[in-house]
Amino acid sequence: MEKWRSSQRLLRNYSKTLISHRINSNLNNSPNISSSGKQSFHTTSHVFRDYRGRTSTVNQNCRNLQYRFFGSTTIEVERNPSFATLNSEDVNRFKEILGEKSVIEDEDRLAIANVDWMRKYKGFSKLLLQPKSTQEVSEILKYCNSRRLAVVPQGGNTGLVGGSVPVFDEVIINLGSMNSIVSLDKVSGILVCEAGCILENLDSFLLNEGFIMPLDLGAKGSCQIGGNVSTNAGGLRYVRYGSLHGSILGLEVVQANGNVLDMLGTLRKDSTGYDLKQLFIGSEGSLGIITKVSILTPPRLSSTNLAFLACNDFLSCQKLLSESKRKLGEVLSAFEFLDNQSMDM
């Protein structure tokens, strides 16, 4: 609750400052200022956006100016001075925990991890760690917590919003080495695997067992299931199988202080107590690092049919979707729309 209150104060204060600044700069041009944009606080991508689009009125020089802010504005974020700076003793400690091969200081490999897939955001991390077990992740976070070293968890680094790259000099924890399939119940289709498993590899494994991943993405050849869960990825099969909130049965998570939360249940119908795992689905690593996943995989379809239809306008597309749902029911897996400009491209 305190974190929520702090974020709300941040948003309010930033909105007032930005509105006042823009009004001052545009005062001589027009008494009525209007702009489009949204607002939220995203430290890893250096972006503040306003998702509420609230209206504020400011009185200046006896003029009532109404300003509504909807667009996104990029500003410079300052490094939090309460975080420590990495030193040689820290590196040596990580080598004791992981071994030298799993502690990466090579500039070429760091250059890849410090940049997002779109090359829009760039961090300045000097260290990349590749743990091979939950215990190693726990020891890393416990040490970083004691030293107040900032960390950023990273999976396949395929995101388009810069969430998996450092803002400053955070220690990067990449889970790519934790890529083992723990178990598959061939009766229920419940798969248990480590967070570093690549989505396409999981789907290929399930192919031979008669099941399918409920998630399919364009980046499936390199994205990791831990990152998929922590960002609550949607994907192409969302229409049929829904969000990961319904498919994920259990998680194993390591908190910032190194505590391991074992919520790796494999029971689909579980009405006991609080469903804590739901807090971590879509939390983007802010509450802990996901290390294992238990996911319900549906049976693979014996055949797939594809129809490519032309519609006169978007309203026709909506009517087609409604009709498809009525006639096809659960058989409908995906429904995609593209316009003339997309066709030309």
Contacts in CASP RR format, 6 or more apart in sequence:
PFRMAT RR
TARGET T0000
AUTHOR 0000-0000-0000
METHOD contacts of the structure
MODEL  1
MEKWRSSQRLLRNYSKTLISHRINSNLNNSPNISSSGKQSFHTTSHVFRD
YRGRTSTVNQNCRNLQYRFFGSTTIEVERNPSFATLNSEDVNRFKEILGE
KSVIEDEDRLAIANVDWMRKYKGFSKLLLQPKSTQEVSEILKYCNSRRLA
VVPQGGNTGLVGGSVPVFDEVIINLGSMNSIVSLDKVSGILVCEAGCILE
NLDSFLLNEGFIMPLDLGAKGSCQIGGNVSTNAGGLRYVRYGSLHGSILG
LEVVQANGNVLDMLGTLRKDSTGYDLKQLFIGSEGSLGIITKVSILTPPR
LSSTNLAFLACNDFLSCQKLLSESKRKLGEVLSAFEFLDNQSMDM
7 41 0 8 1.000
10 41 0 8 1.000
11 39 0 8 1.000
11 40 0 8 1.000
11 41 0 8 1.000
11 48 0 8 1.000
11 50 0 8 1.000
14 39 0 8 1.000
14 41 0 8 1.000
14 48 0 8 1.000
15 39 0 8 1.000
15 50 0 8 1.000
15 54 0 8 1.000
15 56 0 8 1.000
15 69 0 8 1.000
16 56 0 8 1.000
18 48 0 8 1.000
18 69 0 8 1.000
18 73 0 8 1.000
19 56 0 8 1.000
19 58 0 8 1.000
19 67 0 8 1.000
19 69 0 8 1.000
20 58 0 8 1.000
22 33 0 8 1.000
22 35 0 8 1.000
22 67 0 8 1.000
22 69 0 8 1.000
23 33 0 8 1.000
23 58 0 8 1.000
23 60 0 8 1.000
23 65 0 8 1.000
23 67 0 8 1.000
24 60 0 8 1.000
26 33 0 8 1.000
27 60 0 8 1.000
27 61 0 8 1.000
27 63 0 8 1.000
27 65 0 8 1.000
31 63 0 8 1.000
31 65 0 8 1.000
32 65 0 8 1.000
32 66 0 8 1.000
33 65 0 8 1.000
33 66 0 8 1.000
33 67 0 8 1.000
34 67 0 8 1.000
34 68 0 8 1.000
35 67 0 8 1.000
35 68 0 8 1.000
35 69 0 8 1.000
35 70 0 8 1.000
35 71 0 8 1.000
36 70 0 8 1.000
36 71 0 8 1.000
37 49 0 8 1.000
37 50 0 8 1.000
37 53 0 8 1.000
37 69 0 8 1.000
37 70 0 8 1.000
37 71 0 8 1.000
37 72 0 8 1.000
38 49 0 8 1.000
38 50 0 8 1.000
38 51 0 8 1.000
38 53 0 8 1.000
38 70 0 8 1.000
38 71 0 8 1.000
38 72 0 8 1.000
39 48 0 8 1.000
39 49 0 8 1.000
39 50 0 8 1.000
39 51 0 8 1.000
39 52 0 8 1.000
39 53 0 8 1.000
39 69 0 8 1.000
39 71 0 8 1.000
39 72 0 8 1.000
40 47 0 8 1.000
40 48 0 8 1.000
40 49 0 8 1.000
40 50 0 8 1.000
40 51 0 8 1.000
41 48 0 8 1.000
42 48 0 8 1.000
42 49 0 8 1.000
42 161 0 8 1.000
42 163 0 8 1.000
43 77 0 8 1.000
43 167 0 8 1.000
44 121 0 8 1.000
44 152 0 8 1.000
44 162 0 8 1.000
44 163 0 8 1.000
44 164 0 8 1.000
44 165 0 8 1.000
44 166 0 8 1.000
44 167 0 8 1.000
45 120 0 8 1.000
45 121 0 8 1.000
45 161 0 8 1.000
45 162 0 8 1.000
45 163 0 8 1.000
45 167 0 8 1.000
46 74 0 8 1.000
46 75 0 8 1.000
46 76 0 8 1.000
46 77 0 8 1.000
46 121 0 8 1.000
46 167 0 8 1.000
47 72 0 8 1.000
47 73 0 8 1.000
47 74 0 8 1.000
48 72 0 8 1.000
48 73 0 8 1.000
48 75 0 8 1.000
49 71 0 8 1.000
49 72 0 8 1.000
49 73 0 8 1.000
50 69 0 8 1.000
50 70 0 8 1.000
50 71 0 8 1.000
53 68 0 8 1.000
53 69 0 8 1.000
53 70 0 8 1.000
54 68 0 8 1.000
54 69 0 8 1.000
55 66 0 8 1.000
55 67 0 8 1.000
55 68 0 8 1.000
56 66 0 8 1.000
56 67 0 8 1.000
56 68 0 8 1.000
57 64 0 8 1.000
57 65 0 8 1.000
57 66 0 8 1.000
57 67 0 8 1.000
58 64 0 8 1.000
58 65 0 8 1.000
58 67 0 8 1.000
59 65 0 8 1.000
77 167 0 8 1.000
79 167 0 8 1.000
79 168 0 8 1.000
79 169 0 8 1.000
80 150 0 8 1.000
82 148 0 8 1.000
83 148 0 8 1.000
83 149 0 8 1.000
83 150 0 8 1.000
84 147 0 8 1.000
84 148 0 8 1.000
84 149 0 8 1.000
85 169 0 8 1.000
86 126 0 8 1.000
86 127 0 8 1.000
86 149 0 8 1.000
86 169 0 8 1.000
86 171 0 8 1.000
90 127 0 8 1.000
90 143 0 8 1.000
90 147 0 8 1.000
90 149 0 8 1.000
91 103 0 8 1.000
91 105 0 8 1.000
91 127 0 8 1.000
93 143 0 8 1.000
94 103 0 8 1.000
94 127 0 8 1.000
94 129 0 8 1.000
94 140 0 8 1.000
94 143 0 8 1.000
95 103 0 8 1.000
97 136 0 8 1.000
97 139 0 8 1.000
97 140 0 8 1.000
97 143 0 8 1.000
98 129 0 8 1.000
98 130 0 8 1.000
98 131 0 8 1.000
98 132 0 8 1.000
98 136 0 8 1.000
98 140 0 8 1.000
102 129 0 8 1.000
102 130 0 8 1.000
102 131 0 8 1.000
102 132 0 8 1.000
102 177 0 8 1.000
103 127 0 8 1.000
103 128 0 8 1.000
103 129 0 8 1.000
103 130 0 8 1.000
104 110 0 8 1.000
104 113 0 8 1.000
104 127 0 8 1.000
104 128 0 8 1.000
104 129 0 8 1.000
104 130 0 8 1.000
105 126 0 8 1.000
105 127 0 8 1.000
105 128 0 8 1.000
109 128 0 8 1.000
110 125 0 8 1.000
110 126 0 8 1.000
110 127 0 8 1.000
110 128 0 8 1.000
110 172 0 8 1.000
112 157 0 8 1.000
113 125 0 8 1.000
113 128 0 8 1.000
113 154 0 8 1.000
113 157 0 8 1.000
113 165 0 8 1.000
113 172 0 8 1.000
113 174 0 8 1.000
114 122 0 8 1.000
114 123 0 8 1.000
114 124 0 8 1.000
114 125 0 8 1.000
114 165 0 8 1.000
114 166 0 8 1.000
114 172 0 8 1.000
115 121 0 8 1.000
115 122 0 8 1.000
115 123 0 8 1.000
115 165 0 8 1.000
116 157 0 8 1.000
116 159 0 8 1.000
116 160 0 8 1.000
116 161 0 8 1.000
116 162 0 8 1.000
116 163 0 8 1.000
116 164 0 8 1.000
116 165 0 8 1.000
117 157 0 8 1.000
117 158 0 8 1.000
117 159 0 8 1.000
117 160 0 8 1.000
117 219 0 8 1.000
118 159 0 8 1.000
118 160 0 8 1.000
118 162 0 8 1.000
120 162 0 8 1.000
121 162 0 8 1.000
121 163 0 8 1.000
121 165 0 8 1.000
122 165 0 8 1.000
123 165 0 8 1.000
123 166 0 8 1.000
123 167 0 8 1.000
123 168 0 8 1.000
123 169 0 8 1.000
124 166 0 8 1.000
124 168 0 8 1.000
124 169 0 8 1.000
125 152 0 8 1.000
125 166 0 8 1.000
125 169 0 8 1.000
125 170 0 8 1.000
125 171 0 8 1.000
125 172 0 8 1.000
126 169 0 8 1.000
127 171 0 8 1.000
127 172 0 8 1.000
128 172 0 8 1.000
128 174 0 8 1.000
129 140 0 8 1.000
129 171 0 8 1.000
129 172 0 8 1.000
129 173 0 8 1.000
129 174 0 8 1.000
130 174 0 8 1.000
130 175 0 8 1.000
130 176 0 8 1.000
130 177 0 8 1.000
131 137 0 8 1.000
131 140 0 8 1.000
131 173 0 8 1.000
131 175 0 8 1.000
131 177 0 8 1.000
131 178 0 8 1.000
132 177 0 8 1.000
132 178 0 8 1.000
133 178 0 8 1.000
134 178 0 8 1.000
134 252 0 8 1.000
134 254 0 8 1.000
134 260 0 8 1.000
134 291 0 8 1.000
134 292 0 8 1.000
137 173 0 8 1.000
137 175 0 8 1.000
137 178 0 8 1.000
137 254 0 8 1.000
137 258 0 8 1.000
137 289 0 8 1.000
137 291 0 8 1.000
138 254 0 8 1.000
138 258 0 8 1.000
138 259 0 8 1.000
138 260 0 8 1.000
139 258 0 8 1.000
140 151 0 8 1.000
140 171 0 8 1.000
140 173 0 8 1.000
141 151 0 8 1.000
141 173 0 8 1.000
141 254 0 8 1.000
141 255 0 8 1.000
141 256 0 8 1.000
141 257 0 8 1.000
141 258 0 8 1.000
141 289 0 8 1.000
142 257 0 8 1.000
142 258 0 8 1.000
143 149 0 8 1.000
144 150 0 8 1.000
144 151 0 8 1.000
144 171 0 8 1.000
144 256 0 8 1.000
145 256 0 8 1.000
145 257 0 8 1.000
145 258 0 8 1.000
149 170 0 8 1.000
149 171 0 8 1.000
150 166 0 8 1.000
150 168 0 8 1.000
150 169 0 8 1.000
150 170 0 8 1.000
150 171 0 8 1.000
151 170 0 8 1.000
151 171 0 8 1.000
151 172 0 8 1.000
151 173 0 8 1.000
152 163 0 8 1.000
152 164 0 8 1.000
152 165 0 8 1.000
152 166 0 8 1.000
152 167 0 8 1.000
152 170 0 8 1.000
152 171 0 8 1.000
152 172 0 8 1.000
152 173 0 8 1.000
153 164 0 8 1.000
153 173 0 8 1.000
153 175 0 8 1.000
153 230 0 8 1.000
153 285 0 8 1.000
153 288 0 8 1.000
153 289 0 8 1.000
154 164 0 8 1.000
154 165 0 8 1.000
154 172 0 8 1.000
154 173 0 8 1.000
154 174 0 8 1.000
154 175 0 8 1.000
155 164 0 8 1.000
155 174 0 8 1.000
155 175 0 8 1.000
155 176 0 8 1.000
155 195 0 8 1.000
155 196 0 8 1.000
155 223 0 8 1.000
155 224 0 8 1.000
155 226 0 8 1.000
155 227 0 8 1.000
156 164 0 8 1.000
156 174 0 8 1.000
156 176 0 8 1.000
156 198 0 8 1.000
156 219 0 8 1.000
156 222 0 8 1.000
156 223 0 8 1.000
156 224 0 8 1.000
156 227 0 8 1.000
157 164 0 8 1.000
157 165 0 8 1.000
158 219 0 8 1.000
158 222 0 8 1.000
158 223 0 8 1.000
159 219 0 8 1.000
159 223 0 8 1.000
159 231 0 8 1.000
163 284 0 8 1.000
164 227 0 8 1.000
166 172 0 8 1.000
173 289 0 8 1.000
175 194 0 8 1.000
175 195 0 8 1.000
175 196 0 8 1.000
175 224 0 8 1.000
175 226 0 8 1.000
175 289 0 8 1.000
175 291 0 8 1.000
176 196 0 8 1.000
176 224 0 8 1.000
177 196 0 8 1.000
178 194 0 8 1.000
178 195 0 8 1.000
178 196 0 8 1.000
178 291 0 8 1.000
179 194 0 8 1.000
179 196 0 8 1.000
179 197 0 8 1.000
179 198 0 8 1.000
179 201 0 8 1.000
179 224 0 8 1.000
180 193 0 8 1.000
180 194 0 8 1.000
180 197 0 8 1.000
181 191 0 8 1.000
181 192 0 8 1.000
181 193 0 8 1.000
181 194 0 8 1.000
181 197 0 8 1.000
181 202 0 8 1.000
181 205 0 8 1.000
182 192 0 8 1.000
182 193 0 8 1.000
182 194 0 8 1.000
182 292 0 8 1.000
183 191 0 8 1.000
183 192 0 8 1.000
184 190 0 8 1.000
184 191 0 8 1.000
184 192 0 8 1.000
184 205 0 8 1.000
184 206 0 8 1.000
184 209 0 8 1.000
184 211 0 8 1.000
184 297 0 8 1.000
185 191 0 8 1.000
185 266 0 8 1.000
186 209 0 8 1.000
188 266 0 8 1.000
188 268 0 8 1.000
188 296 0 8 1.000
189 211 0 8 1.000
189 296 0 8 1.000
189 297 0 8 1.000
189 298 0 8 1.000
189 299 0 8 1.000
190 249 0 8 1.000
190 266 0 8 1.000
190 268 0 8 1.000
190 294 0 8 1.000
190 295 0 8 1.000
190 296 0 8 1.000
190 297 0 8 1.000
191 202 0 8 1.000
191 206 0 8 1.000
191 211 0 8 1.000
191 294 0 8 1.000
191 295 0 8 1.000
191 296 0 8 1.000
191 297 0 8 1.000
192 264 0 8 1.000
192 266 0 8 1.000
192 292 0 8 1.000
192 293 0 8 1.000
192 294 0 8 1.000
192 295 0 8 1.000
193 202 0 8 1.000
193 225 0 8 1.000
193 292 0 8 1.000
193 293 0 8 1.000
193 295 0 8 1.000
194 291 0 8 1.000
194 292 0 8 1.000
194 293 0 8 1.000
195 224 0 8 1.000
195 225 0 8 1.000
195 226 0 8 1.000
195 227 0 8 1.000
195 229 0 8 1.000
195 289 0 8 1.000
195 290 0 8 1.000
195 291 0 8 1.000
195 292 0 8 1.000
195 293 0 8 1.000
196 224 0 8 1.000
196 225 0 8 1.000
196 226 0 8 1.000
197 224 0 8 1.000
197 225 0 8 1.000
197 226 0 8 1.000
198 220 0 8 1.000
198 221 0 8 1.000
198 222 0 8 1.000
198 223 0 8 1.000
198 224 0 8 1.000
198 225 0 8 1.000
199 213 0 8 1.000
199 215 0 8 1.000
199 216 0 8 1.000
199 217 0 8 1.000
199 219 0 8 1.000
199 220 0 8 1.000
199 221 0 8 1.000
199 223 0 8 1.000
199 224 0 8 1.000
199 225 0 8 1.000
199 228 0 8 1.000
200 220 0 8 1.000
200 221 0 8 1.000
201 221 0 8 1.000
202 213 0 8 1.000
202 225 0 8 1.000
203 212 0 8 1.000
203 213 0 8 1.000
203 216 0 8 1.000
203 220 0 8 1.000
206 212 0 8 1.000
206 213 0 8 1.000
206 297 0 8 1.000
206 300 0 8 1.000
207 300 0 8 1.000
210 299 0 8 1.000
210 300 0 8 1.000
211 297 0 8 1.000
211 298 0 8 1.000
211 299 0 8 1.000
211 300 0 8 1.000
212 297 0 8 1.000
212 298 0 8 1.000
212 299 0 8 1.000
212 300 0 8 1.000
212 301 0 8 1.000
213 295 0 8 1.000
213 297 0 8 1.000
214 237 0 8 1.000
214 241 0 8 1.000
214 242 0 8 1.000
214 244 0 8 1.000
214 247 0 8 1.000
214 295 0 8 1.000
214 296 0 8 1.000
214 297 0 8 1.000
214 298 0 8 1.000
215 228 0 8 1.000
215 233 0 8 1.000
215 234 0 8 1.000
215 235 0 8 1.000
215 237 0 8 1.000
215 241 0 8 1.000
215 244 0 8 1.000
215 247 0 8 1.000
216 235 0 8 1.000
216 236 0 8 1.000
216 237 0 8 1.000
217 223 0 8 1.000
217 228 0 8 1.000
217 233 0 8 1.000
217 234 0 8 1.000
217 235 0 8 1.000
217 236 0 8 1.000
218 235 0 8 1.000
218 236 0 8 1.000
223 233 0 8 1.000
225 293 0 8 1.000
225 295 0 8 1.000
226 290 0 8 1.000
226 293 0 8 1.000
227 233 0 8 1.000
227 290 0 8 1.000
228 244 0 8 1.000
229 244 0 8 1.000
229 248 0 8 1.000
229 251 0 8 1.000
229 280 0 8 1.000
229 281 0 8 1.000
229 282 0 8 1.000
229 290 0 8 1.000
229 293 0 8 1.000
230 280 0 8 1.000
230 281 0 8 1.000
230 282 0 8 1.000
230 283 0 8 1.000
230 284 0 8 1.000
230 285 0 8 1.000
230 290 0 8 1.000
231 282 0 8 1.000
231 284 0 8 1.000
232 243 0 8 1.000
232 244 0 8 1.000
232 245 0 8 1.000
232 281 0 8 1.000
232 282 0 8 1.000
233 244 0 8 1.000
234 242 0 8 1.000
234 243 0 8 1.000
234 244 0 8 1.000
236 333 0 8 1.000
236 334 0 8 1.000
236 336 0 8 1.000
237 333 0 8 1.000
237 334 0 8 1.000
238 334 0 8 1.000
239 332 0 8 1.000
239 333 0 8 1.000
239 334 0 8 1.000
239 335 0 8 1.000
240 330 0 8 1.000
240 332 0 8 1.000
240 333 0 8 1.000
240 334 0 8 1.000
241 247 0 8 1.000
241 298 0 8 1.000
244 281 0 8 1.000
244 295 0 8 1.000
245 278 0 8 1.000
245 281 0 8 1.000
246 296 0 8 1.000
247 295 0 8 1.000
247 296 0 8 1.000
248 277 0 8 1.000
248 281 0 8 1.000
248 293 0 8 1.000
248 294 0 8 1.000
248 295 0 8 1.000
248 296 0 8 1.000
249 265 0 8 1.000
249 266 0 8 1.000
249 267 0 8 1.000
249 268 0 8 1.000
249 270 0 8 1.000
249 294 0 8 1.000
249 295 0 8 1.000
249 296 0 8 1.000
250 263 0 8 1.000
250 264 0 8 1.000
250 265 0 8 1.000
250 266 0 8 1.000
250 277 0 8 1.000
250 293 0 8 1.000
250 294 0 8 1.000
250 295 0 8 1.000
251 261 0 8 1.000
251 263 0 8 1.000
251 264 0 8 1.000
251 277 0 8 1.000
251 280 0 8 1.000
251 281 0 8 1.000
251 290 0 8 1.000
251 292 0 8 1.000
251 293 0 8 1.000
251 294 0 8 1.000
252 260 0 8 1.000
252 261 0 8 1.000
252 262 0 8 1.000
252 263 0 8 1.000
252 264 0 8 1.000
252 290 0 8 1.000
252 291 0 8 1.000
252 292 0 8 1.000
252 293 0 8 1.000
253 260 0 8 1.000
253 261 0 8 1.000
253 263 0 8 1.000
253 277 0 8 1.000
253 280 0 8 1.000
253 287 0 8 1.000
253 288 0 8 1.000
253 289 0 8 1.000
253 290 0 8 1.000
253 291 0 8 1.000
254 260 0 8 1.000
254 261 0 8 1.000
254 288 0 8 1.000
254 289 0 8 1.000
254 291 0 8 1.000
255 261 0 8 1.000
255 287 0 8 1.000
255 288 0 8 1.000
256 288 0 8 1.000
260 291 0 8 1.000
261 276 0 8 1.000
263 276 0 8 1.000
263 277 0 8 1.000
264 292 0 8 1.000
264 294 0 8 1.000
265 294 0 8 1.000
266 294 0 8 1.000
268 296 0 8 1.000
279 287 0 8 1.000
280 287 0 8 1.000
280 288 0 8 1.000
280 290 0 8 1.000
301 333 0 8 1.000
304 333 0 8 1.000
309 320 0 8 1.000
311 317 0 8 1.000
311 320 0 8 1.000
314 337 0 8 1.000
317 337 0 8 1.000
321 335 0 8 1.000
324 332 0 8 1.000
324 335 0 8 1.000
325 332 0 8 1.000
END
